[in-house]
Amino acid sequence: MKTYKNLFPQIVSFDNLLLAARKAAKGKREKPNVMAFFFKLEDNLFRLREELAAGTYKPGSYKTFHIYEPKPRMISAAPFRDRVVHHALMNIVAPLLEPGFIHDSYANRRGKGTHSAIRRYQNFLRKYDFVLKCDIKSYFPSIDHAVLKAQTRKRIACDRTLWLIDRIIDGSNPQKQVLDYFPGDDLFTPLTRRRGLPLGNLTSQFFGNYYLNPLDHYIKEKLKCKAYLRYVDDFALFENSKSRLWQWKKDISSFLQTFRLKLQPLRCQVYPAEEGYRFLGQVVFRSRRRLPSKNVRQFKKRQKEWQNNPPANLQQRLAAWIGHASQADTFSLLRSLGLGNYLKK
């Protein structure tokens, strides 16, 4: 397995930091903290570069807010200068680590994404009789810092880059407490191990994907599952043998203990491929895809609210929802909602 050295000079180069600032500001140029950073852009980038080079850089405090759909989650927003550092790190590190991902890992990768994953899922449904669909219990709050750091050291051999990765991981704000025990734990182990990555960070998105890369290779290379895909912690295995899928579920559960993770029991089921089940926000059948009824009801409710109090970014919010909805078989639905004009654009 190839390891990478001498990455830090590339990360802290002025050109890379400038590129990182522009990426971090994309779509956010009008926000006060972004405008303030760009008002003295060169000074801020040089100061940031000096702190990184001297090893004195410390992440700032997160601002948090909660969302409740599709499930309750805490979102954490890092200060803008920290987001610049996240982009600077990922500009260099992500392209080196990503080639080690399997083809059917779809989260946070160029040319992949949710809609590609749904299409692949549907394609597998047409070829196999049964599906094992799983996700992981409290995934991001459960990511173990020591395990993640050990994983990064398998591929990165640049001490200063590892220092920066550790500084970002250690700077994570407290997440939902998950009290799970694993072989070898004593009563206090879950309380003493640091866990959890903040949802909202570019680095969290990448490391959340990277953390489960060993699972992908285990399923493909050890279990010999030919039809498998994953999007963050949602994954599915396809087979013609129901009993084999149940056995694979046991094997996966055992394998995940090494990473201090557990499957979500109520969301890990084997079901016939001819039945439609929800996957990444759509109900997917072999021959069609539709939106869950709950999503449609929620959108209709928002439409009524927007008639009386339209948000400033109404067009963006409409486009985002329609972009997702139009990937399913929703032509008639969109017309009934008065959104037919968008389908012609």
TATA-V708803 format. One line per field, one symbol per residue. phi: phi as a letter, one per 30 degrees, with the letter a starting at -180 (. if undefined). burial: I if it has 24 or more other ideal C-beta (glycine too) atoms within 12 Angstrom, else O. Layout:
phi: ???
burial: ???
This chain:
phi: .dccchddeddcdddddddddddddeibdddedddddddbededddddddddddicdbddddcbbccbbdadbccccdeddddddeddddecdeddddeddddcccdhbdicjdddddddedddedcbdbbccbbcdhdddcddddddddddddccccedddededdddddddecedbcccbejdceceddcddbjcddkdddddddddddceededdddccdiddbaabbhccbbcbaccdddddddedddeddddechbbddedccbcbddddcbdbhibcccdcabbdeedddddddddeddddcbdddceddddddddeddddcdbeddddddicdddddd
burial: OOOIOOIIOIIIOIOIIIOIIIIIIOOOOOOOIIOOIIOOIOOIIOOIIOIIOOOOIOIOOIOOOOOOOOOOOIOIIIIIIIIIIIIIIIIIIIOIIIOIIIOIIIIIIOOIOIIOIIIIIIOIIOOIIIIIIIIIIIIIIIIIIOIIIOIIOOIIOIOIIIIIIIIIIOIIIOIIOIOIOIOOOOOOOOOOIIIIIIIIIIIIIIIIIIIIIIIIOIIIOOIOIOIIIIIIIIIIIIIOOOOOIOOIIOIIIOIIIOIIIIIIOOIIIIIOIOOIIIIIIIIIIOOOIIIIOOIIOOIOOOIOOOOOOOOOOOOOOIOOIIOIIIIIOIOOIIOOIOIOOOOOO
